[in-house]
Amino acid sequence: MDNLFRTLFSTFTHLRTSSTILLVGEQHWRNAL
């Protein structure tokens, strides 16, 4: 059970990091344009 929770937590953290990078990248693209 603890292993499953750890996997879910790491996946959620990875998704949050990816979406944050995408948001920052999109803002940089808009500023460049």
PQR file with spaces between the fields and no chain letter, atoms N, CA, C, O and H, PARSE charges and radii, in Angstrom:
ATOM       1  N    MET     1       0.839   -1.200    0.000 -0.4000 1.5000
ATOM       2  CA   MET     1       0.000    0.000    0.000 -0.0000 2.0000
ATOM       3  C    MET     1       0.877    1.253    0.000  0.5500 1.7000
ATOM       4  O    MET     1       0.607    2.221   -0.712 -0.5500 1.4000
ATOM       5  N    ASP     2       1.922    1.210    0.809 -0.4000 1.5000
ATOM       6  CA   ASP     2       2.812    2.372    0.877 -0.0000 2.0000
ATOM       7  C    ASP     2       3.500    2.584   -0.466  0.5500 1.7000
ATOM       8  O    ASP     2       3.735    3.718   -0.884 -0.5500 1.4000
ATOM       9  H    ASP     2       2.141    0.424    1.387  0.4000 1.0000
ATOM      10  N    ASN     3       3.818    1.479   -1.136 -0.4000 1.5000
ATOM      11  CA   ASN     3       4.488    1.574   -2.431 -0.0000 2.0000
ATOM      12  C    ASN     3       3.557    2.218   -3.450  0.5500 1.7000
ATOM      13  O    ASN     3       3.993    3.039   -4.257 -0.5500 1.4000
ATOM      14  H    ASN     3       3.627    0.558   -0.796  0.4000 1.0000
ATOM      15  N    LEU     4       2.279    1.851   -3.420 -0.4000 1.5000
ATOM      16  CA   LEU     4       1.306    2.415   -4.354 -0.0000 2.0000
ATOM      17  C    LEU     4       1.169    3.918   -4.123  0.5500 1.7000
ATOM      18  O    LEU     4       1.132    4.700   -5.073 -0.5500 1.4000
ATOM      19  H    LEU     4       1.925    1.184   -2.764  0.4000 1.0000
ATOM      20  N    PHE     5       1.095    4.310   -2.857 -0.4000 1.5000
ATOM      21  CA   PHE     5       0.969    5.729   -2.538 -0.0000 2.0000
ATOM      22  C    PHE     5       2.178    6.513   -3.033  0.5500 1.7000
ATOM      23  O    PHE     5       2.049    7.620   -3.557 -0.5500 1.4000
ATOM      24  H    PHE     5       1.125    3.674   -2.086  0.4000 1.0000
ATOM      25  N    ARG     6       3.359    5.915   -2.856 -0.4000 1.5000
ATOM      26  CA   ARG     6       4.588    6.593   -3.289 -0.0000 2.0000
ATOM      27  C    ARG     6       4.587    6.760   -4.808  0.5500 1.7000
ATOM      28  O    ARG     6       5.010    7.793   -5.327 -0.5500 1.4000
ATOM      29  H    ARG     6       3.464    5.016   -2.430  0.4000 1.0000
ATOM      30  N    THR     7       4.108    5.732   -5.518 -0.4000 1.5000
ATOM      31  CA   THR     7       4.060    5.813   -6.982 -0.0000 2.0000
ATOM      32  C    THR     7       3.088    6.901   -7.416  0.5500 1.7000
ATOM      33  O    THR     7       3.392    7.691   -8.310 -0.5500 1.4000
ATOM      34  H    THR     7       3.764    4.893   -5.097  0.4000 1.0000
ATOM      35  N    LEU     8       1.918    6.942   -6.782 -0.4000 1.5000
ATOM      36  CA   LEU     8       0.935    7.970   -7.134 -0.0000 2.0000
ATOM      37  C    LEU     8       1.489    9.355   -6.843  0.5500 1.7000
ATOM      38  O    LEU     8       1.319   10.278   -7.640 -0.5500 1.4000
ATOM      39  H    LEU     8       1.671    6.300   -6.056  0.4000 1.0000
ATOM      40  N    PHE     9       2.149    9.498   -5.706 -0.4000 1.5000
ATOM      41  CA   PHE     9       2.685   10.807   -5.324 -0.0000 2.0000
ATOM      42  C    PHE     9       3.750   11.277   -6.306  0.5500 1.7000
ATOM      43  O    PHE     9       3.761   12.440   -6.708 -0.5500 1.4000
ATOM      44  H    PHE     9       2.287    8.749   -5.059  0.4000 1.0000
ATOM      45  N    SER    10       4.652   10.365   -6.693 -0.4000 1.5000
ATOM      46  CA   SER    10       5.718   10.752   -7.626 -0.0000 2.0000
ATOM      47  C    SER    10       5.128   11.089   -8.986  0.5500 1.7000
ATOM      48  O    SER    10       5.599   12.009   -9.655 -0.5500 1.4000
ATOM      49  H    SER    10       4.643    9.420   -6.367  0.4000 1.0000
ATOM      50  N    THR    11       4.092   10.347   -9.404 -0.4000 1.5000
ATOM      51  CA   THR    11       3.446   10.632  -10.690 -0.0000 2.0000
ATOM      52  C    THR    11       2.779   12.001  -10.641  0.5500 1.7000
ATOM      53  O    THR    11       2.896   12.783  -11.584 -0.5500 1.4000
ATOM      54  H    THR    11       3.709    9.600   -8.860  0.4000 1.0000
ATOM      55  N    PHE    12       2.080   12.296   -9.543 -0.4000 1.5000
ATOM      56  CA   PHE    12       1.418   13.588   -9.400 -0.0000 2.0000
ATOM      57  C    PHE    12       2.434   14.727   -9.404  0.5500 1.7000
ATOM      58  O    PHE    12       2.208   15.768  -10.021 -0.5500 1.4000
ATOM      59  H    PHE    12       1.986   11.660   -8.777  0.4000 1.0000
ATOM      60  N    THR    13       3.552   14.524   -8.713 -0.4000 1.5000
ATOM      61  CA   THR    13       4.592   15.553   -8.678 -0.0000 2.0000
ATOM      62  C    THR    13       5.168   15.769  -10.067  0.5500 1.7000
ATOM      63  O    THR    13       5.419   16.904  -10.473 -0.5500 1.4000
ATOM      64  H    THR    13       3.736   13.678   -8.212  0.4000 1.0000
ATOM      65  N    HIS    14       5.377   14.671  -10.800 -0.4000 1.5000
ATOM      66  CA   HIS    14       5.930   14.766  -12.156 -0.0000 2.0000
ATOM      67  C    HIS    14       4.961   15.524  -13.063  0.5500 1.7000
ATOM      68  O    HIS    14       5.383   16.350  -13.872 -0.5500 1.4000
ATOM      69  H    HIS    14       5.174   13.749  -10.470  0.4000 1.0000
ATOM      70  N    LEU    15       3.662   15.241  -12.928 -0.4000 1.5000
ATOM      71  CA   LEU    15       2.671   15.928  -13.762 -0.0000 2.0000
ATOM      72  C    LEU    15       2.636   17.413  -13.433  0.5500 1.7000
ATOM      73  O    LEU    15       2.544   18.248  -14.333 -0.5500 1.4000
ATOM      74  H    LEU    15       3.320   14.570  -12.271  0.4000 1.0000
ATOM      75  N    ARG    16       2.709   17.745  -12.149 -0.4000 1.5000
ATOM      76  CA   ARG    16       2.693   19.160  -11.760 -0.0000 2.0000
ATOM      77  C    ARG    16       3.918   19.877  -12.302  0.5500 1.7000
ATOM      78  O    ARG    16       3.820   21.004  -12.789 -0.5500 1.4000
ATOM      79  H    ARG    16       2.783   17.066  -11.418  0.4000 1.0000
ATOM      80  N    THR    17       5.074   19.224  -12.217 -0.4000 1.5000
ATOM      81  CA   THR    17       6.300   19.842  -12.728 -0.0000 2.0000
ATOM      82  C    THR    17       6.209   20.042  -14.231  0.5500 1.7000
ATOM      83  O    THR    17       6.601   21.087  -14.750 -0.5500 1.4000
ATOM      84  H    THR    17       5.154   18.310  -11.821  0.4000 1.0000
ATOM      85  N    SER    18       5.688   19.033  -14.934 -0.4000 1.5000
ATOM      86  CA   SER    18       5.581   19.128  -16.394 -0.0000 2.0000
ATOM      87  C    SER    18       4.632   20.246  -16.791  0.5500 1.7000
ATOM      88  O    SER    18       4.937   21.017  -17.701 -0.5500 1.4000
ATOM      89  H    SER    18       5.369   18.184  -14.513  0.4000 1.0000
ATOM      90  N    SER    19       3.478   20.350  -16.120 -0.4000 1.5000
ATOM      91  CA   SER    19       2.521   21.398  -16.472 -0.0000 2.0000
ATOM      92  C    SER    19       3.089   22.774  -16.157  0.5500 1.7000
ATOM      93  O    SER    19       2.823   23.734  -16.880 -0.5500 1.4000
ATOM      94  H    SER    19       3.231   19.724  -15.380  0.4000 1.0000
ATOM      95  N    THR    20       3.871   22.881  -15.080 -0.4000 1.5000
ATOM      96  CA   THR    20       4.486   24.170  -14.753 -0.0000 2.0000
ATOM      97  C    THR    20       5.486   24.566  -15.828  0.5500 1.7000
ATOM      98  O    THR    20       5.532   25.723  -16.245 -0.5500 1.4000
ATOM      99  H    THR    20       4.087   22.101  -14.493  0.4000 1.0000
ATOM     100  N    ILE    21       6.293   23.597  -16.279 -0.4000 1.5000
ATOM     101  CA   ILE    21       7.272   23.880  -17.339 -0.0000 2.0000
ATOM     102  C    ILE    21       6.549   24.288  -18.613  0.5500 1.7000
ATOM     103  O    ILE    21       6.980   25.208  -19.308 -0.5500 1.4000
ATOM     104  H    ILE    21       6.255   22.657  -15.941  0.4000 1.0000
ATOM     105  N    LEU    22       5.444   23.601  -18.925 -0.4000 1.5000
ATOM     106  CA   LEU    22       4.682   23.937  -20.130 -0.0000 2.0000
ATOM     107  C    LEU    22       4.112   25.345  -20.025  0.5500 1.7000
ATOM     108  O    LEU    22       4.146   26.097  -20.999 -0.5500 1.4000
ATOM     109  H    LEU    22       5.093   22.853  -18.361  0.4000 1.0000
ATOM     110  N    LEU    23       3.589   25.714  -18.860 -0.4000 1.5000
ATOM     111  CA   LEU    23       3.025   27.053  -18.685 -0.0000 2.0000
ATOM     112  C    LEU    23       4.098   28.114  -18.857  0.5500 1.7000
ATOM     113  O    LEU    23       3.882   29.115  -19.540 -0.5500 1.4000
ATOM     114  H    LEU    23       3.561   25.103  -18.068  0.4000 1.0000
ATOM     115  N    VAL    24       5.256   27.900  -18.241 -0.4000 1.5000
ATOM     116  CA   VAL    24       6.349   28.872  -18.364 -0.0000 2.0000
ATOM     117  C    VAL    24       6.812   28.961  -19.811  0.5500 1.7000
ATOM     118  O    VAL    24       7.061   30.055  -20.319 -0.5500 1.4000
ATOM     119  H    VAL    24       5.432   27.087  -17.687  0.4000 1.0000
ATOM     120  N    GLY    25       6.927   27.816  -20.475 -0.4000 1.5000
ATOM     121  CA   GLY    25       7.352   27.803  -21.876 -0.0000 2.0000
ATOM     122  C    GLY    25       6.360   28.545  -22.755  0.5500 1.7000
ATOM     123  O    GLY    25       6.758   29.279  -23.660 -0.5500 1.4000
ATOM     124  H    GLY    25       6.725   26.928  -20.063  0.4000 1.0000
ATOM     125  N    GLU    26       5.072   28.358  -22.495 -0.4000 1.5000
ATOM     126  CA   GLU    26       4.052   29.041  -23.300 -0.0000 2.0000
ATOM     127  C    GLU    26       4.149   30.550  -23.115  0.5500 1.7000
ATOM     128  O    GLU    26       4.006   31.301  -24.080 -0.5500 1.4000
ATOM     129  H    GLU    26       4.750   27.762  -21.760  0.4000 1.0000
ATOM     130  N    GLN    27       4.387   30.997  -21.895 -0.4000 1.5000
ATOM     131  CA   GLN    27       4.506   32.438  -21.654 -0.0000 2.0000
ATOM     132  C    GLN    27       5.740   32.989  -22.354  0.5500 1.7000
ATOM     133  O    GLN    27       5.703   34.100  -22.885 -0.5500 1.4000
ATOM     134  H    GLN    27       4.503   30.386  -21.111  0.4000 1.0000
ATOM     135  N    HIS    28       6.830   32.232  -22.364 -0.4000 1.5000
ATOM     136  CA   HIS    28       8.036   32.680  -23.064 -0.0000 2.0000
ATOM     137  C    HIS    28       7.770   32.793  -24.553  0.5500 1.7000
ATOM     138  O    HIS    28       8.229   33.736  -25.198 -0.5500 1.4000
ATOM     139  H    HIS    28       6.860   31.330  -21.934  0.4000 1.0000
ATOM     140  N    TRP    29       7.021   31.825  -25.112 -0.4000 1.5000
ATOM     141  CA   TRP    29       6.693   31.869  -26.540 -0.0000 2.0000
ATOM     142  C    TRP    29       5.859   33.108  -26.843  0.5500 1.7000
ATOM     143  O    TRP    29       6.097   33.782  -27.846 -0.5500 1.4000
ATOM     144  H    TRP    29       6.648   31.059  -24.588  0.4000 1.0000
ATOM     145  N    ARG    30       4.885   33.415  -25.989 -0.4000 1.5000
ATOM     146  CA   ARG    30       4.029   34.584  -26.231 -0.0000 2.0000
ATOM     147  C    ARG    30       4.836   35.869  -26.145  0.5500 1.7000
ATOM     148  O    ARG    30       4.612   36.801  -26.918 -0.5500 1.4000
ATOM     149  H    ARG    30       4.692   32.867  -25.175  0.4000 1.0000
ATOM     150  N    ASN    31       5.778   35.921  -25.204 -0.4000 1.5000
ATOM     151  CA   ASN    31       6.620   37.117  -25.090 -0.0000 2.0000
ATOM     152  C    ASN    31       7.523   37.252  -26.308  0.5500 1.7000
ATOM     153  O    ASN    31       7.775   38.361  -26.779 -0.5500 1.4000
ATOM     154  H    ASN    31       5.960   35.164  -24.576  0.4000 1.0000
ATOM     155  N    ALA    32       8.016   36.112  -26.823 -0.4000 1.5000
ATOM     156  CA   ALA    32       8.889   36.147  -27.995 -0.0000 2.0000
ATOM     157  C    ALA    32       8.105   36.614  -29.221  0.5500 1.7000
ATOM     158  O    ALA    32       8.625   37.352  -30.058 -0.5500 1.4000
ATOM     159  H    ALA    32       7.812   35.211  -26.441  0.4000 1.0000
ATOM     160  N    LEU    33       6.846   36.173  -29.317 -0.4000 1.5000
ATOM     161  CA   LEU    33       6.027   36.597  -30.455 -0.0000 2.0000
ATOM     162  C    LEU    33       5.579   38.031  -30.254  0.5500 1.7000
ATOM     163  O    LEU    33       4.877   38.583  -31.101 -0.5500 1.4000
ATOM     164  H    LEU    33       6.423   35.574  -28.637  0.4000 1.0000
